[in-house]
Amino acid sequence: MKASVDISEDKVIIVKQGELITIDKPASGFGENVITWSNGEIQGDRVSYTNKR
């Protein structure tokens, strides 16, 4: 199975069980994405953001 991905924009993409999942960017533009693994499989993700003033 093959998929085509647009590489013109910065983003994080997870491939899980043959499906492409795009992870949201931090809303403020500053922050982090954390992927949680268990037994070699992705269990979830967390997006947090930082307010810059």
Jmol script that loads the backbone (N, CA, C; Angstrom):
load data "model"
ATOM      1  N   MET A   1       0.842  -1.169   0.000  1.00  0.00           N
ATOM      2  CA  MET A   1       0.000   0.000   0.000  1.00  0.00           C
ATOM      3  C   MET A   1       0.897   1.245   0.000  1.00  0.00           C
ATOM      4  N   LYS A   2       0.560   2.245  -0.801  1.00  0.00           N
ATOM      5  CA  LYS A   2       1.322   3.485  -0.862  1.00  0.00           C
ATOM      6  C   LYS A   2       0.387   4.668  -0.664  1.00  0.00           C
ATOM      7  N   ALA A   3       0.958   5.752  -0.124  1.00  0.00           N
ATOM      8  CA  ALA A   3       0.200   6.986   0.067  1.00  0.00           C
ATOM      9  C   ALA A   3       1.071   8.140  -0.401  1.00  0.00           C
ATOM     10  N   SER A   4       0.441   9.204  -0.812  1.00  0.00           N
ATOM     11  CA  SER A   4       1.136  10.411  -1.227  1.00  0.00           C
ATOM     12  C   SER A   4       0.963  11.467  -0.145  1.00  0.00           C
ATOM     13  N   VAL A   5       2.064  12.140   0.200  1.00  0.00           N
ATOM     14  CA  VAL A   5       2.045  13.139   1.260  1.00  0.00           C
ATOM     15  C   VAL A   5       2.549  14.463   0.707  1.00  0.00           C
ATOM     16  N   ASP A   6       1.825  15.543   0.978  1.00  0.00           N
ATOM     17  CA  ASP A   6       2.238  16.887   0.582  1.00  0.00           C
ATOM     18  C   ASP A   6       3.328  17.348   1.542  1.00  0.00           C
ATOM     19  N   ILE A   7       4.526  17.600   1.026  1.00  0.00           N
ATOM     20  CA  ILE A   7       5.639  17.988   1.894  1.00  0.00           C
ATOM     21  C   ILE A   7       5.911  19.486   1.875  1.00  0.00           C
ATOM     22  N   SER A   8       4.963  20.274   1.385  1.00  0.00           N
ATOM     23  CA  SER A   8       5.162  21.720   1.318  1.00  0.00           C
ATOM     24  C   SER A   8       4.858  22.429   2.647  1.00  0.00           C
ATOM     25  N   GLU A   9       4.297  21.717   3.622  1.00  0.00           N
ATOM     26  CA  GLU A   9       3.947  22.315   4.915  1.00  0.00           C
ATOM     27  C   GLU A   9       4.576  21.490   6.034  1.00  0.00           C
ATOM     28  N   ASP A  10       5.081  22.170   7.080  1.00  0.00           N
ATOM     29  CA  ASP A  10       5.625  21.464   8.238  1.00  0.00           C
ATOM     30  C   ASP A  10       4.480  20.807   8.988  1.00  0.00           C
ATOM     31  N   LYS A  11       4.617  19.508   9.282  1.00  0.00           N
ATOM     32  CA  LYS A  11       3.595  18.792  10.041  1.00  0.00           C
ATOM     33  C   LYS A  11       4.147  17.463  10.517  1.00  0.00           C
ATOM     34  N   VAL A  12       3.454  16.858  11.455  1.00  0.00           N
ATOM     35  CA  VAL A  12       3.795  15.535  11.957  1.00  0.00           C
ATOM     36  C   VAL A  12       2.719  14.583  11.477  1.00  0.00           C
ATOM     37  N   ILE A  13       3.155  13.476  10.884  1.00  0.00           N
ATOM     38  CA  ILE A  13       2.215  12.468  10.389  1.00  0.00           C
ATOM     39  C   ILE A  13       2.587  11.131  11.014  1.00  0.00           C
ATOM     40  N   ILE A  14       1.601  10.442  11.563  1.00  0.00           N
ATOM     41  CA  ILE A  14       1.776   9.115  12.132  1.00  0.00           C
ATOM     42  C   ILE A  14       1.161   8.113  11.161  1.00  0.00           C
ATOM     43  N   VAL A  15       1.855   7.009  10.965  1.00  0.00           N
ATOM     44  CA  VAL A  15       1.277   5.898  10.211  1.00  0.00           C
ATOM     45  C   VAL A  15       0.931   4.830  11.236  1.00  0.00           C
ATOM     46  N   LYS A  16      -0.361   4.558  11.399  1.00  0.00           N
ATOM     47  CA  LYS A  16      -0.816   3.563  12.365  1.00  0.00           C
ATOM     48  C   LYS A  16      -1.769   2.607  11.673  1.00  0.00           C
ATOM     49  N   GLN A  17      -1.388   1.353  11.635  1.00  0.00           N
ATOM     50  CA  GLN A  17      -2.190   0.299  11.014  1.00  0.00           C
ATOM     51  C   GLN A  17      -2.588   0.673   9.588  1.00  0.00           C
ATOM     52  N   GLY A  18      -1.622   1.242   8.838  1.00  0.00           N
ATOM     53  CA  GLY A  18      -1.849   1.571   7.447  1.00  0.00           C
ATOM     54  C   GLY A  18      -2.604   2.867   7.200  1.00  0.00           C
ATOM     55  N   GLU A  19      -2.932   3.594   8.240  1.00  0.00           N
ATOM     56  CA  GLU A  19      -3.682   4.845   8.107  1.00  0.00           C
ATOM     57  C   GLU A  19      -2.787   6.028   8.454  1.00  0.00           C
ATOM     58  N   LEU A  20      -2.868   7.110   7.671  1.00  0.00           N
ATOM     59  CA  LEU A  20      -2.114   8.329   7.962  1.00  0.00           C
ATOM     60  C   LEU A  20      -2.917   9.215   8.903  1.00  0.00           C
ATOM     61  N   ILE A  21      -2.285   9.637   9.982  1.00  0.00           N
ATOM     62  CA  ILE A  21      -2.928  10.507  10.967  1.00  0.00           C
ATOM     63  C   ILE A  21      -2.072  11.756  11.102  1.00  0.00           C
ATOM     64  N   THR A  22      -2.638  12.931  10.829  1.00  0.00           N
ATOM     65  CA  THR A  22      -1.922  14.193  10.961  1.00  0.00           C
ATOM     66  C   THR A  22      -2.142  14.740  12.365  1.00  0.00           C
ATOM     67  N   ILE A  23      -1.048  15.092  13.032  1.00  0.00           N
ATOM     68  CA  ILE A  23      -1.112  15.627  14.391  1.00  0.00           C
ATOM     69  C   ILE A  23      -1.253  17.144  14.315  1.00  0.00           C
ATOM     70  N   ASP A  24      -2.160  17.697  15.114  1.00  0.00           N
ATOM     71  CA  ASP A  24      -2.394  19.140  15.136  1.00  0.00           C
ATOM     72  C   ASP A  24      -1.162  19.892  15.621  1.00  0.00           C
ATOM     73  N   LYS A  25      -0.964  21.085  15.068  1.00  0.00           N
ATOM     74  CA  LYS A  25       0.092  21.978  15.537  1.00  0.00           C
ATOM     75  C   LYS A  25      -0.399  22.675  16.806  1.00  0.00           C
ATOM     76  N   PRO A  26       0.530  23.096  17.680  1.00  0.00           N
ATOM     77  CA  PRO A  26       0.114  23.903  18.827  1.00  0.00           C
ATOM     78  C   PRO A  26      -0.576  25.182  18.332  1.00  0.00           C
ATOM     79  N   ALA A  27      -1.705  25.516  18.896  1.00  0.00           N
ATOM     80  CA  ALA A  27      -2.528  26.633  18.435  1.00  0.00           C
ATOM     81  C   ALA A  27      -1.786  27.974  18.472  1.00  0.00           C
ATOM     82  N   SER A  28      -0.912  28.166  19.454  1.00  0.00           N
ATOM     83  CA  SER A  28      -0.205  29.440  19.576  1.00  0.00           C
ATOM     84  C   SER A  28       1.003  29.523  18.647  1.00  0.00           C
ATOM     85  N   GLY A  29       1.370  28.397  18.037  1.00  0.00           N
ATOM     86  CA  GLY A  29       2.568  28.369  17.208  1.00  0.00           C
ATOM     87  C   GLY A  29       3.813  27.965  17.979  1.00  0.00           C
ATOM     88  N   PHE A  30       3.721  27.894  19.304  1.00  0.00           N
ATOM     89  CA  PHE A  30       4.821  27.485  20.168  1.00  0.00           C
ATOM     90  C   PHE A  30       4.321  26.371  21.071  1.00  0.00           C
ATOM     91  N   GLY A  31       5.059  25.268  21.168  1.00  0.00           N
ATOM     92  CA  GLY A  31       4.638  24.189  22.040  1.00  0.00           C
ATOM     93  C   GLY A  31       5.312  22.891  21.681  1.00  0.00           C
ATOM     94  N   GLU A  32       4.632  21.782  21.995  1.00  0.00           N
ATOM     95  CA  GLU A  32       5.221  20.479  21.726  1.00  0.00           C
ATOM     96  C   GLU A  32       4.157  19.432  21.446  1.00  0.00           C
ATOM     97  N   ASN A  33       4.573  18.406  20.718  1.00  0.00           N
ATOM     98  CA  ASN A  33       3.751  17.237  20.457  1.00  0.00           C
ATOM     99  C   ASN A  33       4.445  16.050  21.119  1.00  0.00           C
ATOM    100  N   VAL A  34       3.711  15.260  21.885  1.00  0.00           N
ATOM    101  CA  VAL A  34       4.271  14.096  22.561  1.00  0.00           C
ATOM    102  C   VAL A  34       3.488  12.869  22.097  1.00  0.00           C
ATOM    103  N   ILE A  35       4.211  11.852  21.621  1.00  0.00           N
ATOM    104  CA  ILE A  35       3.601  10.602  21.178  1.00  0.00           C
ATOM    105  C   ILE A  35       3.852   9.562  22.264  1.00  0.00           C
ATOM    106  N   THR A  36       2.817   8.853  22.698  1.00  0.00           N
ATOM    107  CA  THR A  36       2.930   7.836  23.733  1.00  0.00           C
ATOM    108  C   THR A  36       2.934   6.453  23.094  1.00  0.00           C
ATOM    109  N   TRP A  37       3.941   5.653  23.458  1.00  0.00           N
ATOM    110  CA  TRP A  37       4.092   4.298  22.932  1.00  0.00           C
ATOM    111  C   TRP A  37       3.897   3.280  24.053  1.00  0.00           C
ATOM    112  N   SER A  38       3.357   2.104  23.709  1.00  0.00           N
ATOM    113  CA  SER A  38       3.237   0.993  24.642  1.00  0.00           C
ATOM    114  C   SER A  38       3.361  -0.306  23.855  1.00  0.00           C
ATOM    115  N   ASN A  39       4.287  -1.149  24.261  1.00  0.00           N
ATOM    116  CA  ASN A  39       4.528  -2.430  23.574  1.00  0.00           C
ATOM    117  C   ASN A  39       4.769  -2.249  22.085  1.00  0.00           C
ATOM    118  N   GLY A  40       5.499  -1.195  21.713  1.00  0.00           N
ATOM    119  CA  GLY A  40       5.841  -0.968  20.322  1.00  0.00           C
ATOM    120  C   GLY A  40       4.733  -0.404  19.463  1.00  0.00           C
ATOM    121  N   GLU A  41       3.625   0.002  20.065  1.00  0.00           N
ATOM    122  CA  GLU A  41       2.505   0.578  19.316  1.00  0.00           C
ATOM    123  C   GLU A  41       2.169   1.967  19.848  1.00  0.00           C
ATOM    124  N   ILE A  42       1.727   2.848  18.953  1.00  0.00           N
ATOM    125  CA  ILE A  42       1.315   4.184  19.358  1.00  0.00           C
ATOM    126  C   ILE A  42      -0.016   4.097  20.090  1.00  0.00           C
ATOM    127  N   GLN A  43      -0.044   4.662  21.296  1.00  0.00           N
ATOM    128  CA  GLN A  43      -1.262   4.624  22.103  1.00  0.00           C
ATOM    129  C   GLN A  43      -2.005   5.952  22.084  1.00  0.00           C
ATOM    130  N   GLY A  44      -1.294   7.060  21.840  1.00  0.00           N
ATOM    131  CA  GLY A  44      -1.963   8.359  21.828  1.00  0.00           C
ATOM    132  C   GLY A  44      -0.963   9.472  21.611  1.00  0.00           C
ATOM    133  N   ASP A  45      -1.495  10.682  21.558  1.00  0.00           N
ATOM    134  CA  ASP A  45      -0.632  11.850  21.396  1.00  0.00           C
ATOM    135  C   ASP A  45      -1.189  13.001  22.220  1.00  0.00           C
ATOM    136  N   ARG A  46      -0.290  13.934  22.543  1.00  0.00           N
ATOM    137  CA  ARG A  46      -0.687  15.101  23.327  1.00  0.00           C
ATOM    138  C   ARG A  46      -0.065  16.337  22.676  1.00  0.00           C
ATOM    139  N   VAL A  47      -0.854  17.373  22.521  1.00  0.00           N
ATOM    140  CA  VAL A  47      -0.370  18.645  21.997  1.00  0.00           C
ATOM    141  C   VAL A  47      -0.500  19.668  23.115  1.00  0.00           C
ATOM    142  N   SER A  48       0.606  20.340  23.430  1.00  0.00           N
ATOM    143  CA  SER A  48       0.551  21.415  24.420  1.00  0.00           C
ATOM    144  C   SER A  48       1.135  22.665  23.776  1.00  0.00           C
ATOM    145  N   TYR A  49       0.773  23.820  24.297  1.00  0.00           N
ATOM    146  CA  TYR A  49       1.239  25.057  23.706  1.00  0.00           C
ATOM    147  C   TYR A  49       1.749  26.014  24.769  1.00  0.00           C
ATOM    148  N   THR A  50       2.529  26.986  24.323  1.00  0.00           N
ATOM    149  CA  THR A  50       3.107  28.003  25.184  1.00  0.00           C
ATOM    150  C   THR A  50       2.670  29.365  24.652  1.00  0.00           C
ATOM    151  N   ASN A  51       2.222  30.225  25.535  1.00  0.00           N
ATOM    152  CA  ASN A  51       1.880  31.590  25.134  1.00  0.00           C
ATOM    153  C   ASN A  51       3.133  32.452  25.244  1.00  0.00           C
ATOM    154  N   LYS A  52       3.522  33.057  24.134  1.00  0.00           N
ATOM    155  CA  LYS A  52       4.671  33.974  24.121  1.00  0.00           C
ATOM    156  C   LYS A  52       4.139  35.389  24.244  1.00  0.00           C
ATOM    157  N   ARG A  53       4.734  36.174  25.111  1.00  0.00           N
ATOM    158  CA  ARG A  53       4.268  37.554  25.322  1.00  0.00           C
ATOM    159  C   ARG A  53       5.381  38.522  25.108  1.00  0.00           C
TER     160      ARG A  53
END
end "model"
wireframe off; spacefill off
backbone 0.3
color backbone group
